[in-house]
Amino acid sequence: MKAIVSLIDGLPLKDLNAQIELTFDDQNFIIVEKGFSGFKKIAASTFTIPLTNIIDTLQTTEEEFVEKSKSVIGRGAAGGLLFGPAGLILGGLSGIGNKKSTKKSHLYVVSYVSSDMQLKNITFSMPSLMTGVTKKFDDQLHKKLKATTPNDLVFDYRNQEPQKEFNL
């Protein structure tokens, strides 16, 4: 099973806009940066994290408030076409200011202990269409993690009291 995502933060990729393929085997969580050689897709970089070092994974959403300027010219032209000169003025006036909308980002976060024993996170984003596939991938990964004996530091992190709040 695999999931296709994009990197937000946490890895030194060659191409920050590269497509990322997440997989795992019996011992490692595998992150492959996909690149192109001509028309063929190739693995540009591969990162592995031992399953014994993974603390947890989380699939979540983040809402961003996006402010966009209204188009004075566009609204004025539309008003003018529909209602003549008066519509031109009223349409233009309705285009003054900003409109606010919400943009929802789908995230996948992997928390792990690095080889130098530091707590680290890798944050990925995914399109809405991939959330179901990533959920199935995460469920399979969690089953594999439960069957894996974590290292001592990971064991300690997993058995801490859960936080009351989690802010991204």
Backbone as a ProteinNet text record, in pm:
[ID]
protein_1_A
[PRIMARY]
MKAIVSLIDGLPLKDLNAQIELTFDDQNFIIVEKGFSGFKKIAASTFTIPLTNIIDTLQTTEEEFVEKSKSVIGRGAAGGLLFGPAGLILGGLSGIGNKKSTKKSHLYVVSYVSSDMQLKNITFSMPSLMTGVTKKFDDQLHKKLKATTPNDLVFDYRNQEPQKEFNL
[TERTIARY]
85	0	88.9	44.4	121	27.3	83.7	10.8	94.4	27.5	94.4	63.5	168.7	154.9	256.1	255.7	355.3	414.7	540.1	606.8	574.4	545.7	534.1	661.5	705.4	821.8	881.4	1013.9	1076.4	1180.1	1194.6	1293.3	1367.4	1494.7	1571.3	1554.2	1447.5	1421.4	1501.9	1525.9	1591.2	1494.8	1367.7	1263.5	1150.2	1130.2	1029.5	886.9	865.2	731.5	715.4	808.2	806.9	690.5	649.8	550.3	623.3	563.1	623.3	538.9	606.3	539	576.6	476.1	497.9	464.6	555.7	532.2	598.4	580.2	651	667	768.3	787.7	792.6	847.9	849.9	938.7	1033.5	1127.7	1129.3	1090.6	1108.2	984.9	972.9	880.6	963.4	914.5	994.8	929.9	1010.9	965.8	1047.3	979.5	1049.3	1008.1	1107.1	1085.2	1087.7	980.6	971.3	1016.4	1099.3	1145.1	1124.4	1164.9	1149.1	1283.8	1303.3	1417.9	1358.5	1353.5	1280	1132.1	1067.7	925.5	902.9	1010.9	1001	1013.4	924.5	927.7	1031	1121.6	1226.9	1230.2	1299	1318.4	1437.2	1411.5	1518.1	1591	1517.4	1574.7	1488.7	1551.3	1477.8	1522.5	1425.1	1450.2	1382.8	1448.8	1387.5	1393.7	1288.5	1281.8	1247.7	1329.6	1294.6	1158.8	1075.7	944.2	958.8	1069.6	1093.1	1114.2	1137.5	1160.2	1037.5	930.3	810.7	727.6	701.5	620.5	472.7	430.7	289.9	274.3	158.1	120.9	-17.6	-47.1	-174.5	-220.2	-343.2	-404.3	-504.9	-493.2	-578	-603.6	-680.2	-702.6	-664.7	-631.3	-599.7	-680	-747.8	-824	-747.1	-738.6	-669.3	-772.2	-768.9	-858.7	-786.1	-846.1	-785.1	-865.6	-795.5	-861.4	-827.6	-928.9	-907.1	-971.5	-906.2	-963.9	-1077.9	-1186.5	-1297.2	-1258.1	-1306	-1273.8	-1372.5	-1324.7	-1409.1	-1445.3	-1347.2	-1370.1	-1464.7	-1439.9	-1524.1	-1668	-1686.8	-1823.5	-1892.8	-1815.5	-1872.1	-1914.8	-1831.2	-1864	-1988.1	-1996.3	-2113.3	-2239	-2230	-2345.6	-2386.2	-2286.9	-2315.1	-2385	-2344.2	-2408.5	-2552.6	-2576.6	-2711.7	-2805.4	-2755.3	-2846.1	-2805.2	-2713.8	-2675	-2584.5	-2583.9	-2492.2	-2508.7	-2631.2	-2652.3	-2594.1	-2608.5	-2552.2	-2401.1	-2342.9	-2197.6	-2145.3	-2210.6	-2167.8	-2191.6	-2311.4	-2342.4	-2257	-2235	-2149.8	-2007.6	-1957	-1821.9	-1811	-1912.6	-1910.8	-1915.4	-1986.9	-1995.4	-1862.4	-1771.9	-1641.8	-1535.5	-1571.6	-1473.2	-1458.1	-1334	-1307.6	-1254.6	-1258.3	-1206.3	-1315	-1303.9	-1393.6	-1308.7	-1365.4	-1292.6	-1349.1	-1259.3	-1301.9	-1210.8	-1252	-1174.5	-1116	-987.1	-919.1	-880.8	-922.6	-893.9	-778.7	-674.8	-560.1	-565.7	-540.8	-538.3	-392.7	-363.7	-226.2	-204.8	-80.8	-37.4	95.3	99.9	217.4	276.2	407.6	480.1	575.2	558.8	649.2	740.7	869.1	965.8	1087.1	1167.5	1294	1403.3	1483.1	1588.6	1706.7	1801	1918.2	2003.4	1993.6	2065.6	1977.7	1870.7	1780.5	1703.4	1671.1	1591.2	1448.9	1350.9	1211.9	1193.4	1142.4	1124.3	987.1	941.6	814.8	836.7	764.2	758.7	611.6	584.1	446.6	427.1	323.9	289.2	150.3	122	-14.1	-60.3	-190.3	-245.5	-371.9	-403.4	-530.2	-647.2	-762.2	-882.8	-908.5	-881	-906.9	-819.8	-706.3	-614.4	-639.2	-732.5	-751.5	-796.7	-883.1	-928.8	-816.7	-735.8	-622.5	-521.3	-494.5	-398.7	-451.4	-582	-641.5	-619.7	-643.7	-620.8	-473.5	-385.7	-241.6	-205.7	-258.6	-228.8	-281.5	-399.9	-454.3	-362.4	-315	-223.1	-90.3	-41.5	83.5	68.1	-44.5	-67.4	-71.5	-130.2	-129.3	13.5	94.6	234.9	311.3	284	352.9	318.1	193	152.8	223.7	258.7	327.3	479.3	526.9	670.8	708	819.2	867.6	944.3	894.6	961.7	1091.2	1180.8	1298.9	1255.3	1343.9	1306.5	1251.4	1313.8	1268.4	1129.8	1106.7	975.5	870.9	905.7	814.3	773	870	840	746.8	772.3	686.2	544.7	532.7	399.8	318.5	384.9	314.2	299.3	329.9	306.8	157.9	118.5	-20.2	-49.1	-163.2	-195.3	-217.6	-183.5	-206.2	-355.1	-396.8	-537.9	-571	-472.9	-494	-382.6	-415.2	-314	-335	-241.1	-252.3	-148.2	-190.3	-95.6	-61
-117.7	0	123.1	228.4	351.9	471.6	586.7	713	812.5	898.5	1001.3	1136.4	1210.2	1335.9	1437.5	1557.2	1661.3	1703.4	1743.1	1783.2	1927.6	1951.2	2086.8	2121.6	2029.9	2060.1	1931.7	1933.2	1824.9	1742.5	1761.1	1684.7	1775.6	1745.1	1823	1766.4	1804.4	1753.1	1828.7	1762	1826.5	1923.1	1882.7	1964	1980	2102.3	2125.2	2099.1	2095.3	2068.6	1924.5	1839.6	1700.5	1622.2	1521.6	1427.2	1328.3	1295.8	1206.4	1080.1	966.3	837.3	781	751.8	693.4	545	462.6	319	271.5	144.3	84.8	-63.7	-120.9	-265.3	-316.9	-433.1	-489.3	-412.7	-333.9	-266.3	-114.8	-59.4	84	152.5	279.8	372.6	436.3	432.4	473	593.2	696.6	819.8	836.2	837.8	846.8	975.4	1059.6	1180	1138.5	1165.4	1126.8	1242.4	1210.8	1307.4	1250.5	1324.7	1279.3	1274.5	1170.2	1157.5	1138.9	1247.3	1243.7	1234.9	1128.9	1108.4	1002.1	949.7	841.1	894.9	849.4	889.4	803.5	869.3	797.6	841.9	765	801.8	897	1024.8	1124.6	1113.7	1088.4	1070.8	971.6	896.8	803.2	822.9	834.9	849.3	732.1	675.4	566.9	600.1	563.3	577.1	439.1	384.2	254.4	263.5	162.6	162.5	171.6	121.1	127.4	270.4	365	505.1	593.5	539	620.5	627.7	750.4	773	762.5	838.5	836.6	906.3	887.4	957.5	1017	1121.8	1190.3	1243.3	1212.4	1272	1373.4	1497	1603.7	1706.7	1809.2	1920.3	2049.8	2147.4	2280.2	2378.1	2469.7	2569.4	2700	2756.9	2882.6	2983	3101.7	3205.4	3284.2	3288.4	3354.3	3479.8	3592.1	3717.4	3754	3775.8	3812	3947	4025.1	4153.7	4129.1	4204	4195.5	4273.5	4231.7	4298.1	4411.1	4535.4	4652.3	4658.3	4636	4645.5	4535.5	4413.1	4300.6	4316.6	4358	4375.4	4493.3	4600.2	4716.3	4679.9	4604.4	4563.5	4474.8	4381.4	4293	4373.5	4466.4	4550.9	4637.7	4690.5	4774.4	4697.2	4572.6	4490.2	4459.1	4434.7	4396.6	4515.9	4626.9	4735.8	4872.5	4876.8	5004.2	5086.5	5220.4	5308.1	5300.6	5290.5	5281.3	5150.6	5044	4914.5	4916.7	4995.7	5009.2	5069.1	5173	5239.2	5148.6	5092.2	5006.6	4880.3	4821.7	4702.4	4733.5	4848.1	4889.4	4912.9	4973.7	4998.4	4868.5	4768.4	4641.2	4566.2	4608.3	4542.5	4604.4	4701.4	4763.9	4677.3	4652.6	4575.2	4436.3	4353.6	4216.9	4117.2	3999.9	3892.3	3785	3719.6	3618.2	3480.7	3386.5	3248.7	3158	3035.9	2939.6	2835.9	2809.7	2707.4	2595	2474	2359.3	2279.3	2258	2177.1	2043.8	1936.5	1802.7	1767.4	1734.8	1712.5	1571.2	1524.6	1397.2	1424.5	1399.7	1431.5	1302.6	1288.5	1173.7	1225.7	1177.3	1212.2	1093.9	1122.1	1013.5	1061.7	966.2	995.8	972.8	1077.2	1068.4	986	959.3	878.9	947.8	1082.1	1153.7	1176.3	1095.7	1091.3	1222	1293.9	1416.1	1386.1	1448.4	1436.7	1523.6	1464	1538.1	1507.2	1599	1583.1	1606.7	1532.1	1556.9	1581.8	1693.2	1729.6	1724.1	1652.1	1637.1	1694.8	1734.2	1773.6	1679.2	1672.6	1585.3	1648.6	1619.1	1667.5	1593.9	1655.5	1596.3	1454.5	1429.4	1296.9	1187.9	1224.9	1125.7	1098.3	1167.8	1150.3	1009	949.8	812.8	711.8	727	636.9	652.4	777.3	802.6	748.5	754.7	698.9	547.8	479.3	334.1	302	380.6	363.6	379.2	483.7	510.5	398.8	346.7	234.9	113	82.3	-30.8	-5.8	117.1	151.8	137	181.9	169.5	23.2	-63.3	-207.3	-259.3	-217.5	-259.8	-202.8	-77.7	-16.3	-87.3	-130.2	-201.9	-336	-395.2	-524.7	-509.6	-384.9	-357.2	-311	-360.5	-316.4	-185.8	-75.5	53.4	60.5	152.3	172.9	240.2	247.5	295	437.1	527.2	665.9	677.2	604.6	603.9	545.5	439.6	379.4	483.1	560.6	665	771.1	816.3	916.6	863.4	740	682	667.7	651.4	627.9	751.8	869.3	993.9	1025	1109.6	1155.8	1234	1211.5	1287	1434.5	1521	1663.9	1692.3	1794.6	1833.6	1907	1982.7	2056.5	2025.6	2031.4	2011.8	2119.8	2210.7	2320.2	2305.2	2322.5	2320.6	2461.2
0	0	0	-67.8	-70.6	-71.1	-33.8	-36.5	-116.4	-191.6	-270.9	-206.4	-170.8	-98.2	-151.9	-92.5	-119.6	13.3	12.2	135.3	170.7	298.7	350.5	427	515	598.3	654.4	676.5	749.6	676.2	544	467	369.3	342.8	244.3	103	36.5	-98.3	-203.3	-315.7	-429.5	-497.7	-508.7	-571.2	-470.4	-421.5	-317.4	-365.1	-495.8	-549.9	-596.3	-560.8	-607.2	-547.5	-620.9	-570.8	-479.6	-366.5	-267.8	-258.1	-256.1	-239.8	-103	-21.9	110.4	105.5	155.1	166.6	295.2	326.2	439.3	413.6	479.5	473.6	617.6	640.1	775.3	872.3	820.3	909.1	897.4	782.5	758.2	702	735.6	672	560.7	437.7	322.5	253.7	232.5	168.7	41	-73.8	-202.1	-273.3	-301.7	-381.3	-527.9	-599	-739.9	-829.2	-926.5	-1025	-1164	-1263.9	-1402	-1472.1	-1549.9	-1638.7	-1777.6	-1853.5	-1980.2	-1949	-1996.4	-1968.1	-1861.6	-1807	-1709.8	-1567.1	-1480.2	-1339.5	-1267	-1193.6	-1120.9	-975.1	-892.5	-752.4	-744.6	-713.1	-704	-570.5	-463	-328.8	-252.9	-164.9	-80	64	153.6	296.5	366.7	465.7	543	691.2	760.4	906.1	959.9	1048.9	1107.5	1178	1159.4	1225.4	1376.6	1429.4	1574.4	1622.4	1529.7	1565.8	1545	1489.7	1465.8	1592.9	1635.3	1755.3	1719.8	1618	1578.2	1443.9	1384.1	1261.9	1283.7	1209.6	1225.4	1090.9	1055	936.3	987	942	993.5	884.1	918.1	825.4	895	814	864.5	781	847.3	773.6	771.6	654.3	634.4	586.9	645.3	597.4	489.9	373.3	259.2	229.2	217.1	185.5	41.8	-38.8	-178.6	-205	-288.5	-327.1	-425.1	-404.5	-499.3	-624.4	-737.5	-863.3	-890	-874.5	-900.1	-1048	-1133.5	-1278.2	-1325.7	-1281.6	-1323.4	-1278.3	-1154.1	-1104.1	-1172.5	-1198.7	-1268.3	-1409.1	-1479.8	-1617.3	-1618.7	-1524.5	-1518.7	-1487.9	-1393.8	-1360.3	-1477.9	-1551.6	-1668.3	-1778.1	-1799.8	-1902.6	-1866.7	-1738.7	-1696.9	-1681.8	-1623.7	-1586.9	-1641.5	-1734	-1795	-1704.6	-1723.6	-1649.9	-1497.6	-1450.4	-1304.8	-1251.6	-1327.1	-1287.7	-1286.6	-1378.5	-1384.1	-1253.9	-1205.9	-1081.5	-961.4	-950.8	-835.8	-835.2	-952.1	-960.9	-918.4	-961.9	-923.1	-774	-714	-569.3	-489.8	-541.4	-468.6	-471.9	-561.3	-570.8	-483	-402.4	-313.3	-189.1	-150	-28	-59.2	42.1	30.3	64.9	7.4	47.6	113.9	210.6	285.6	253.2	237.5	216.5	297.7	311.8	389.4	295.3	312.8	233.7	329.2	297.8	383.8	324.7	405.6	364	436.2	364.3	422.8	450.3	576.1	619.5	671.4	659.3	716	785.6	915.9	997.1	1053.4	1039.9	1094	1201.3	1324.7	1435.1	1460.5	1474.3	1491.6	1569.9	1614.1	1679.9	1575.7	1550.5	1449.3	1499.9	1411.7	1449.1	1555.4	1565.2	1671.2	1795	1804.9	1921	1944.7	1837.9	1845.5	1798.8	1864.2	1821.4	1697.5	1589	1463.9	1405.1	1319.7	1248.6	1100.5	1020.5	876.3	845	777.5	745.4	594.3	554.8	413.9	391.2	267.9	230.4	120.4	104.4	0.9	-55.1	-181	-235.7	-170.8	-174.9	-114.7	-163.7	-291	-347.9	-286.2	-226.9	-169.9	-21.5	42.1	186.4	221.4	141.9	168.6	155.1	50.8	29.1	142.7	180.9	289	421.2	443.5	565.8	570.3	458.9	453.5	475.3	413	431.1	578.9	642.1	783.1	873.4	843.9	922.5	913.9	792.9	774.9	846.8	839.5	907.8	1058.7	1113.6	1258.4	1301.7	1220.4	1252.6	1258	1161.5	1157.5	1277.5	1314	1428.9	1559.7	1573.9	1695.9	1707.7	1594.5	1594.6	1604.9	1609.1	1614.8	1755	1806.3	1937.4	1919.7	1978.8	1961.2	2042.3	2001.9	2085.1	2215.3	2313.7	2447.6	2448.1	2372.4	2370	2306.3	2199.5	2133.6	2228	2298.1	2395.2	2499.6	2549.5	2648.3	2590.8	2467.1	2404.1	2384.4	2340.8	2316.1	2443.9	2556.7	2682.4	2768.6	2715.3	2787.7	2788.1	2884.2	2887.7	2760.1	2696.2	2575	2606.7	2511	2527.4	2517.9	2590	2585.7	2456.2	2401.7	2277.8	2181.3	2054	1950.3	1846	1835.4	1738.9	1630.5	1507.1	1394.6	1356.4
[MASK]
++++++++++++++++++++++++++++++++++++++++++++++++++++++++++++++++++++++++++++++++++++++++++++++++++++++++++++++++++++++++++++++++++++++++++++++++++++++++++++++++++++++++

